[in-house]
Amino acid sequence: MTETNQKRINKTKTIIVFILTIVIGYALFIIPDIFFGVTKINAGKIGINLLFIALFQFFSIAALLYVSLKVLKRDFRYIGLQFANIKKDVLIGAIFGFLWTILQFALIIPNTGGINRTDIKGMLEMYDGSLIGTLSFIGLGVIGGGIIEELFNRGYFINVLKDVFKNPKIGLWFSAILSIVIFAFGHIPSTILDWFDILIPTIMYTLLFITSKRLTASMVAHGIYNMTAIVLVYYMYFN
């Protein structure tokens, strides 16, 4: 078998494994939402159930990525799960996370409807008023959002897809842009404000990942924003 044929086979294998992983991964994100939404166990998508959703996403998608990377003869370090310069990454991630939080809650949200915004109303439906329920919501934001979404949508999506391109730079930026678009669509934006609210942080997380070549900074930024947003919405709007 010639080297050219071997490369073609490897790229084909990568594409097939990548597509299957992305499809199954999104299904795993959706399954617990549908389950609690349909069954209404413990009142549905609220309270302690949010922690169950976070744990399901963590273990199922982490396992999926492990198997997928194993098939591709890669590991989690390949998709950016590295802890070199962790102090620097944490600091940068924290700065960006808090800056976006301040911009949203000091300027954007109060001037674009506040409690009447669709996203705020959606969040308010997920609080049960208890400490355990609020901590469970934070767990979903940090584990399901800050950790798993970054591993899946940033690390895996970008670093695996770029391998199928001959030109590394073109592959990197095409994969990054596509990941941003798909991630944004996954949040089902319906207005210009919705697009703004999801695209700005998504671009920020992506640039943090690309520039550092590690997921630490984007995970911290994403996790901090989700956590502070959940806490602030509770104290500002939940009655």
MARSEDO-980879 format. One record per residue (C-alpha): x, y, z; residue number from 1. Coordinates in steps of 0.001 Angstrom, whole numbers, plus 500000, padded with zeros to 6 digits. Layout:
site east:X | north:Y | up:Z | pos:NUM
...
REM end
This chain:
site east:500000 | north:500000 | up:500000 | pos:1
site east:501405 | north:503372 | up:499001 | pos:2
site east:501861 | north:506195 | up:501491 | pos:3
site east:499238 | north:508268 | up:499629 | pos:4
site east:496655 | north:505496 | up:499896 | pos:5
site east:497436 | north:505042 | up:503586 | pos:6
site east:496901 | north:508757 | up:504236 | pos:7
site east:493619 | north:508645 | up:502329 | pos:8
site east:492430 | north:505684 | up:504408 | pos:9
site east:493469 | north:507416 | up:507642 | pos:10
site east:491588 | north:510595 | up:506683 | pos:11
site east:488500 | north:508609 | up:505736 | pos:12
site east:488645 | north:506781 | up:509051 | pos:13
site east:489058 | north:510068 | up:510929 | pos:14
site east:486054 | north:511633 | up:509162 | pos:15
site east:483806 | north:508627 | up:509863 | pos:16
site east:484826 | north:508395 | up:513529 | pos:17
site east:484504 | north:512174 | up:513916 | pos:18
site east:480978 | north:512321 | up:512472 | pos:19
site east:479774 | north:509358 | up:514536 | pos:20
site east:481262 | north:510859 | up:517700 | pos:21
site east:479669 | north:514275 | up:517134 | pos:22
site east:476231 | north:512790 | up:516372 | pos:23
site east:476308 | north:510432 | up:519365 | pos:24
site east:477707 | north:513185 | up:521577 | pos:25
site east:474893 | north:515615 | up:520809 | pos:26
site east:472401 | north:512822 | up:521425 | pos:27
site east:473954 | north:512234 | up:524848 | pos:28
site east:473627 | north:515940 | up:525643 | pos:29
site east:469940 | north:515853 | up:524710 | pos:30
site east:468857 | north:512516 | up:526242 | pos:31
site east:468732 | north:513615 | up:529918 | pos:32
site east:466873 | north:516821 | up:528992 | pos:33
site east:464238 | north:514807 | up:527153 | pos:34
site east:464066 | north:512195 | up:529904 | pos:35
site east:463370 | north:514649 | up:532713 | pos:36
site east:461231 | north:516833 | up:530467 | pos:37
site east:458958 | north:513937 | up:529511 | pos:38
site east:458869 | north:511918 | up:532728 | pos:39
site east:458743 | north:514929 | up:535066 | pos:40
site east:460468 | north:512834 | up:537734 | pos:41
site east:461152 | north:515041 | up:540769 | pos:42
site east:459358 | north:517872 | up:538905 | pos:43
site east:461462 | north:517531 | up:535758 | pos:44
site east:464445 | north:519655 | up:534779 | pos:45
site east:464854 | north:521358 | up:538134 | pos:46
site east:466613 | north:520994 | up:541480 | pos:47
site east:468714 | north:517881 | up:542119 | pos:48
site east:467844 | north:516551 | up:538660 | pos:49
site east:470204 | north:519160 | up:537199 | pos:50
site east:473097 | north:517460 | up:538981 | pos:51
site east:471990 | north:514089 | up:537591 | pos:52
site east:472012 | north:515612 | up:534101 | pos:53
site east:475518 | north:517001 | up:534663 | pos:54
site east:476836 | north:513653 | up:535883 | pos:55
site east:475222 | north:511775 | up:532997 | pos:56
site east:476804 | north:514155 | up:530495 | pos:57
site east:480181 | north:513964 | up:532206 | pos:58
site east:480499 | north:510184 | up:532331 | pos:59
site east:478777 | north:509347 | up:529045 | pos:60
site east:480512 | north:511937 | up:526875 | pos:61
site east:483901 | north:511476 | up:528544 | pos:62
site east:483587 | north:507743 | up:527820 | pos:63
site east:482553 | north:508459 | up:524236 | pos:64
site east:485556 | north:510715 | up:523683 | pos:65
site east:487897 | north:508180 | up:525271 | pos:66
site east:486723 | north:505434 | up:522912 | pos:67
site east:486768 | north:507725 | up:519884 | pos:68
site east:490282 | north:508951 | up:520610 | pos:69
site east:491421 | north:505383 | up:521265 | pos:70
site east:490156 | north:504328 | up:517835 | pos:71
site east:492069 | north:507251 | up:516313 | pos:72
site east:495153 | north:506335 | up:518370 | pos:73
site east:494999 | north:509622 | up:520265 | pos:74
site east:494395 | north:510613 | up:523880 | pos:75
site east:492920 | north:513505 | up:525848 | pos:76
site east:496210 | north:515399 | up:525763 | pos:77
site east:495871 | north:515573 | up:521992 | pos:78
site east:492626 | north:517523 | up:522280 | pos:79
site east:494081 | north:520017 | up:524750 | pos:80
site east:493541 | north:518448 | up:528171 | pos:81
site east:496946 | north:519485 | up:529458 | pos:82
site east:497935 | north:521302 | up:532608 | pos:83
site east:501191 | north:523006 | up:531688 | pos:84
site east:501176 | north:526698 | up:532708 | pos:85
site east:497987 | north:526023 | up:534645 | pos:86
site east:498328 | north:529116 | up:536851 | pos:87
site east:498577 | north:531374 | up:533803 | pos:88
site east:495658 | north:529631 | up:532075 | pos:89
site east:493464 | north:529840 | up:535167 | pos:90
site east:494230 | north:533537 | up:535586 | pos:91
site east:493509 | north:534358 | up:531936 | pos:92
site east:490351 | north:532250 | up:531963 | pos:93
site east:489137 | north:533885 | up:535181 | pos:94
site east:489722 | north:537378 | up:533800 | pos:95
site east:487774 | north:536683 | up:530613 | pos:96
site east:485018 | north:534846 | up:532491 | pos:97
site east:484469 | north:537658 | up:534990 | pos:98
site east:484705 | north:540374 | up:532326 | pos:99
site east:481945 | north:538730 | up:530294 | pos:100
site east:479870 | north:538323 | up:533468 | pos:101
site east:480261 | north:542006 | up:534341 | pos:102
site east:479393 | north:543088 | up:530800 | pos:103
site east:476278 | north:540903 | up:530760 | pos:104
site east:474874 | north:541648 | up:534212 | pos:105
site east:475911 | north:545278 | up:534579 | pos:106
site east:475041 | north:546422 | up:531058 | pos:107
site east:473465 | north:544004 | up:528585 | pos:108
site east:470850 | north:542071 | up:530576 | pos:109
site east:469417 | north:545058 | up:532534 | pos:110
site east:469043 | north:547030 | up:529293 | pos:111
site east:467559 | north:544259 | up:527155 | pos:112
site east:464596 | north:543154 | up:529232 | pos:113
site east:466058 | north:541837 | up:532469 | pos:114
site east:463645 | north:539352 | up:534025 | pos:115
site east:461518 | north:539429 | up:530865 | pos:116
site east:464288 | north:538040 | up:528678 | pos:117
site east:463587 | north:534540 | up:527350 | pos:118
site east:466887 | north:533140 | up:528611 | pos:119
site east:466366 | north:534570 | up:532101 | pos:120
site east:462837 | north:533131 | up:532215 | pos:121
site east:464230 | north:529772 | up:531151 | pos:122
site east:466822 | north:529847 | up:533908 | pos:123
site east:464264 | north:530864 | up:536536 | pos:124
site east:462222 | north:527755 | up:535705 | pos:125
site east:465212 | north:525616 | up:536744 | pos:126
site east:465529 | north:526938 | up:540305 | pos:127
site east:463625 | north:525243 | up:543114 | pos:128
site east:464677 | north:527766 | up:545762 | pos:129
site east:466726 | north:525271 | up:547769 | pos:130
site east:470467 | north:525305 | up:548412 | pos:131
site east:470857 | north:521800 | up:546985 | pos:132
site east:468892 | north:522786 | up:543889 | pos:133
site east:471012 | north:525893 | up:543320 | pos:134
site east:474257 | north:523963 | up:543825 | pos:135
site east:472965 | north:521321 | up:541394 | pos:136
site east:472306 | north:524054 | up:538821 | pos:137
site east:475848 | north:525337 | up:539340 | pos:138
site east:477103 | north:521771 | up:538941 | pos:139
site east:475332 | north:521538 | up:535588 | pos:140
site east:476812 | north:524865 | up:534475 | pos:141
site east:480352 | north:524001 | up:535504 | pos:142
site east:480472 | north:520265 | up:534734 | pos:143
site east:478153 | north:520082 | up:531739 | pos:144
site east:479150 | north:523475 | up:530374 | pos:145
site east:482604 | north:524448 | up:531555 | pos:146
site east:484159 | north:520984 | up:531332 | pos:147
site east:482255 | north:518706 | up:528968 | pos:148
site east:481199 | north:521298 | up:526386 | pos:149
site east:484790 | north:522507 | up:526143 | pos:150
site east:486172 | north:518979 | up:525797 | pos:151
site east:483579 | north:518068 | up:523173 | pos:152
site east:482904 | north:521277 | up:521223 | pos:153
site east:486333 | north:522853 | up:521439 | pos:154
site east:489028 | north:520285 | up:522094 | pos:155
site east:487711 | north:517245 | up:520239 | pos:156
site east:485822 | north:519013 | up:517454 | pos:157
site east:488619 | north:521362 | up:516423 | pos:158
site east:491702 | north:519201 | up:516927 | pos:159
site east:490305 | north:516051 | up:515338 | pos:160
site east:488589 | north:517683 | up:512362 | pos:161
site east:491641 | north:519760 | up:511437 | pos:162
site east:493590 | north:516524 | up:510871 | pos:163
site east:491741 | north:515822 | up:507630 | pos:164
site east:493092 | north:518969 | up:505941 | pos:165
site east:496366 | north:519122 | up:504039 | pos:166
site east:497005 | north:522692 | up:505164 | pos:167
site east:497158 | north:522792 | up:509006 | pos:168
site east:496235 | north:526497 | up:509263 | pos:169
site east:493230 | north:526160 | up:506961 | pos:170
site east:492173 | north:523045 | up:508847 | pos:171
site east:492472 | north:524767 | up:512207 | pos:172
site east:490468 | north:527860 | up:511313 | pos:173
site east:487838 | north:525993 | up:509308 | pos:174
site east:487323 | north:523601 | up:512223 | pos:175
site east:487232 | north:526472 | up:514718 | pos:176
site east:484660 | north:528472 | up:512746 | pos:177
site east:482506 | north:525401 | up:512139 | pos:178
site east:482619 | north:524513 | up:515842 | pos:179
site east:481505 | north:528046 | up:516736 | pos:180
site east:478582 | north:527934 | up:514303 | pos:181
site east:477387 | north:524466 | up:515335 | pos:182
site east:477786 | north:525258 | up:519047 | pos:183
site east:475759 | north:528444 | up:518578 | pos:184
site east:473011 | north:526664 | up:516634 | pos:185
site east:472912 | north:524057 | up:519398 | pos:186
site east:471681 | north:526759 | up:521777 | pos:187
site east:468775 | north:527507 | up:519403 | pos:188
site east:469133 | north:531311 | up:519130 | pos:189
site east:466058 | north:533009 | up:517687 | pos:190
site east:466895 | north:536728 | up:517844 | pos:191
site east:469885 | north:538955 | up:517100 | pos:192
site east:470374 | north:539351 | up:520855 | pos:193
site east:470416 | north:535558 | up:521281 | pos:194
site east:473074 | north:535283 | up:518586 | pos:195
site east:475143 | north:538014 | up:520212 | pos:196
site east:474896 | north:536412 | up:523655 | pos:197
site east:476073 | north:533024 | up:522412 | pos:198
site east:478556 | north:534022 | up:519687 | pos:199
site east:480674 | north:536440 | up:521742 | pos:200
site east:481568 | north:534015 | up:524554 | pos:201
site east:481876 | north:531106 | up:522112 | pos:202
site east:484400 | north:533040 | up:520035 | pos:203
site east:486199 | north:534012 | up:523243 | pos:204
site east:486431 | north:530396 | up:524461 | pos:205
site east:487610 | north:529262 | up:521032 | pos:206
site east:490350 | north:531894 | up:520829 | pos:207
site east:491524 | north:531020 | up:524341 | pos:208
site east:491825 | north:527400 | up:523255 | pos:209
site east:493544 | north:528100 | up:519939 | pos:210
site east:496057 | north:530587 | up:521323 | pos:211
site east:497043 | north:528468 | up:524321 | pos:212
site east:496586 | north:525054 | up:522619 | pos:213
site east:495109 | north:523915 | up:525922 | pos:214
site east:491568 | north:523713 | up:527275 | pos:215
site east:492334 | north:525029 | up:530754 | pos:216
site east:491699 | north:528721 | up:530080 | pos:217
site east:488504 | north:528151 | up:528086 | pos:218
site east:487197 | north:525715 | up:530713 | pos:219
site east:487822 | north:528225 | up:533496 | pos:220
site east:486274 | north:531122 | up:531548 | pos:221
site east:483224 | north:529063 | up:530565 | pos:222
site east:482795 | north:527566 | up:534028 | pos:223
site east:483158 | north:530893 | up:535838 | pos:224
site east:480641 | north:532624 | up:533603 | pos:225
site east:478094 | north:529830 | up:533976 | pos:226
site east:478564 | north:529704 | up:537742 | pos:227
site east:478340 | north:533449 | up:538316 | pos:228
site east:475388 | north:533783 | up:535928 | pos:229
site east:473452 | north:531128 | up:537842 | pos:230
site east:474202 | north:532801 | up:541180 | pos:231
site east:473432 | north:536321 | up:539946 | pos:232
site east:470163 | north:535395 | up:538241 | pos:233
site east:469076 | north:533709 | up:541473 | pos:234
site east:469804 | north:536741 | up:543641 | pos:235
site east:468655 | north:539348 | up:541141 | pos:236
site east:465483 | north:537791 | up:539734 | pos:237
site east:464360 | north:534703 | up:541640 | pos:238
site east:461551 | north:535395 | up:544119 | pos:239
REM end
